[in-house]
């Protein structure tokens, strides 16, 4: 079951307009909260967005790679308190992928929107834009937004022969 999930998960950027049921949202959040964290510090926080007006505003967080949020029925903004843990980026990344795998297991599609170290425009970072939009305190950092919904596109799994096996080394680099 796990390997089937990994094989079939693809980034989905087109969503049906149907809302994600509350029970599924709850399961996504539970998954995020169960996410592994370095030393159990749990620096992550999550903002669940299901209001179309806010999702539309999130879709303009950066010039490229966020527009599909406008049509997503759900977004989960992954943020962290960097004072709680020096590896908050890694902890948030783990939470983000677990949200995506949970979405896949629930029959939903998802796509990661990178926010940290991206620009909104020439005057503001994408992180600052989202922080202001969602009233996120200044001491917290925005890592990503996960767009979620029922897929309105079909993507086939990557064939095994296309995997970059030459990037795998045994016992030492170069073997």
N, C-alpha and C positions, 0 to 999 in steps of 0.2 A: 504494500500500500504506500509506504513512504517513497520508494523509488519511482513508483508510478506518478506520484505527486510531483517529485523533482523533475521527472522527464517532461511532464505536460505543462508545467508552469512556464508561462511566457508573459512578457510585458504587454498588457492590454491597454490601449489608449482610446478605444471606442466602446461606449457603454449604452445599454438600453436605458430608457428613462425611468424604469421601475425603481422604487426606493429599496434599500436594503432593510430587511426586517429587523426589528429591535433585538430579537433573540440572536441573530447573526452578528449584529454590532456588539452585543454583550460578549459573545464568544471571541470576537476579534480583540476586544479590550482585555478579556481574561488572558488570552494568549500573550498579548503584549506585556501584561503585568507578571507573567510567569517567565519572561525572557531571562536568560542567563545574564549575569552582571558580574564584573570583576569584583571580587571580595564581597559580593552581595550588597554593594553600595546603592544599587538601583538609582542612578542619577537621572534617569529618563522621566519625562512627563508626557502626556498625550492630550491633544485638543481634538476632539471629534467634531467634525463639521458636516452638517447635513442640510444646511440652508442654502438654496441655490444662489442667492445673492452673494453670500460670502464665498462660495465655491467659485463663482464667476470672478470675484476680486482676487482670489488666490491664483486663478488661471493667468493673471498678469504679473505674477511675482517676479518673473524673469522673461527676457525677450524670446528665449527658445526653450522648448522642453517642458512647458507647464500649461499650455493652452488647453489641453485635453481635460484639465480639471473642471473647465466650464460645463462639460457634459457629464461629469461623474456625479452620481447621487450621494457619494460619501468621500470624505477626505479625512485622513488621520495625520495630524501634524505631530511630528516626533521632535521633542525638545529635551533639553537637559540642563541640569545645574552643574557647571564645570567645577565648582568648588567641592562637590561631593566625591568626585572621582577624576583622576588624571586621564583615564581612558574612556571618557564619556562618549567620544566619537565611535569607538568600537562597540560600546554597550548600546548606543542608539542604532547603530547599523545592524546589530544582531536582532534587536527588537523589530526593526523595519522589515527584515527578511522573514522573521517569524510571522508578522502580520500578513505578509504576502503569501506565505505558504498556508496559513490558516484560511485566507480568502479563497485560495485555490481549492482547499479541502471542502469549503462550504459552497462550492459551485460558483464562486465569484471570480472576476478578473481584477487585476491590480497592476499598478505601475508606480515605481519610485520616481519622485521628483527631487533632484538634488537641490538643496537650498544653501547649505553652508558653503561659503567661499564663491558664491555666485552673485552677480549684479542684477538689480532690478532695472536700473538705468544709470546714467552717468553721474547722478547725484546721490544714489542710495543703494545699499546692498539689498539683495532679496531677503536676507535675514531681518534686516531693519524694517523693511516693508511689511513682512508678515508679523513681526513683533508689534508694530503699530496697529495693524489691522485687527489683530486678535487680543490686544491688550496684554501681551506677554511681558512680564517684568524684565527690566534691562539686564538683570543678572543671569538670565537664562539664555541658552543658545538654541537656535533652530537648526536641526540637522536635515530633515527631509519632510516631505508630504507624501503620503501614500494615497493615490487615487484608487477608489474601489467601487465596483458595481457589477451588474450582470453584463457579461461580455456581449458586444454587438459586432464582434469580429472573431474569426477562427484562425488560429495559428497552429501549425503542426509542430510537434516536437523537433528539436534539432536532431538530425540523424547522428548516430554514434560516430560514423566515419568523419564527420565534420568537427568533432571535438579535437582540441589542440593538444593531443597526447605528447607531442614533442616538448611540451612545457613541464612534463613530469620527469623527475630525476629520482633515482633510487640510491639511497645511502650517501651520496654526495652529488653536488651539482656537476652536470656534464656526463653522468652515466645513464 
